[in-house]
């Protein structure tokens, strides 16, 4: 086990989990697994999108991007009613187009992928994306970035 100290964060890496213990948020990131060279980690703690992005970055990761059908299928397969269900911030936010989102890491607009519904619940501007993990459908919803009611976050390496 290797521990790193970064400002207010203590990072602990283990074979199957990555724990991020923030002095104020107490977020534990659980390793969901790997697909197409990406490792996905999910954590549950209510926070806004900016805090979620900072937690991922302070852990040496980014908020997750979902750009291929294999990634959609992988995340769908990880649904678990007790450990991976609900809404999770991902790495997309306002696009240059009205009511559209783009990936924060590449500035490219989100493309429609098979099996994912896109819904918009936010005001006209300052919107961010949340991935929904549920039993019957997979959804990417747009919410106000400052909303704190999202279940958690998904980071990737």
N, C-alpha and C positions, 0 to 999 in steps of 0.2 A: 504494500500500500504506500502511496506517495502523497504527501500533503504539501500543498502550496498555500502561502498566505498572500492574498491580494487585498489590500485596503481592508474593508469590512467583511471580506468573504474568505471562507475556508473551503478549499476544494479537496475532496477525497475521492480518489479513483480506485475502483475495485473491478474485478473481472466482469461482473454483470450489472453493477449499478454505479452511478456517478451521483454523489450527494453534494448539493450546494447548500451550505448553511449560512444564510444571511442573518446578521444580527437582528434585523427587524422583520424579515419575511419568512424565514425558516422553510425554504423550498428544498425538497428532495427530488432529484431527477432520477427517474428509473429508465434503464436502457431498454428500449422497445426492440432493438435489433438492427440489422443492416440490410440494405437493399441498394443495388447499383452503386456501390462504393460509399454510400452515406450511412452514418449511424444516427439513429433518432433516439432522443431522450425526452420523456414527458414528465412534467411536474405539476402538482396540484397546489395552488395557492391563489386566491383571488388578488388580481393586480391589474393595472392598466397596461396597454401595449408597450409604452416606453420603458416601464420598469421591467417587463418581460424581456424586451430586447436587450436591456442593460445586463440582466442576469445571465442571459445566454452569452453575451460578449465577454463578461467578466469571468466566464467559465471556459473561454477559448472557443466558443461555438457561435452560431448565428441562429436566429429564429428560423424554423424549418421552411423550406420551399417544397412544393409538391408539383412537379413538372412533367411526370410521365405516368402512364397507366400502371406500370409496375409499382410505383410509389403509392398510388391510390389504393391498389389491391393490397399492398403490404400493410398500410395503416388501417384499412378496413378489417384485415385479419387480426389486428391487435386489440380490437374492441373487447373489453372486459367490464362487466357491470360494476365491479368494485375498484379496479385499478386504472382503467382507461376508458372513461365515458364522460360525455359532456362536451363543453366548449373549451378550446385551447387556442391561444394566440399563435399565429404563424407569421412568417416574414413577408407579409404583403400589406400595402397601405395605399393611400391616394394615388391615383394615376393622373396623367395630364388630361384624360378624357372624363367627362361627366359620368358619375356613378360607376366608375371602373377602378380596378385595383391593379397595382403592379408589384412585382417582387422587389423588396427593399434592396437586395444584394445586387440585382442586375438592371433595375429600372425597366424591365420588360413586362408588358401587361400579362395578366393571368389568362391562359387559354382554357377554353372549356375542355374538360376531360370526361370521358365516359364514366358514368356512375356517380358524378358529383353534381349536386344542385347548387346554384348560386343564388343567395338571397341578400337583399339590401335593407337594413333596418336603421341606418344612420342618417344624420343630417347631410346636407349637400357636400360638405367638405370635411376634412380631418377624419377620414374613415380608415379603419384597419380591419384585417381579416382574422376570423376565428374559424378553426376547423372543428366540425362537430363529429364526435365518435358516438354512434348509437346503433341500435339493433336493426332498424329498418332502412335507414338511409344515411348517406354520407353527404355532408353539406359544408360549403364554405360561406359563412355569413359575413356581411360588412356591418361593423358597429363603430360608434364613436371611439376614437383611440383612447380617450380618457375614462371610458367605462371600466369600473372595477368588478363587475359581476361575472366575468369570465372564469371558468373553472381553473385554468392553468395555462401552461405554455408547452410548446414542442420545440426543442432545440435540435440542431444537427451539426455533425462534424463533416 
